Amino acid sequence: MPSSHASIDDLSSESSYDSDEEFYLAQKEWEESLHQLQQIFSVVLLPFVGKWLGRRWSYWAYARYLRLGLGKAFVFEK
């Protein structure tokens, strides 16, 4: 038999190499996607939620100030 034919072991090692490479590429894409989600969360969602909570708290604090004034009752009333 000519030696130019690939043996079964050579083919299985090549397919193993291909699957390892595909796994590596898939893992890299997954990590990039997670990084993008983290950036979206930190750049878009956190400021939006902080702004919303800040406005909500300020409306509550101003309404309490109008009702009670700025004294001990403002801080300690139930």
Secondary structure as GFF3:
##gff-version 3
##sequence-region A 1 78
A	DSSP	alpha_helix	8	40	.	.	.	ID=ss1
A	DSSP	pi_helix	41	45	.	.	.	ID=ss2
A	DSSP	alpha_helix	46	68	.	.	.	ID=ss3
A	DSSP	alpha_helix	72	76	.	.	.	ID=ss4
###
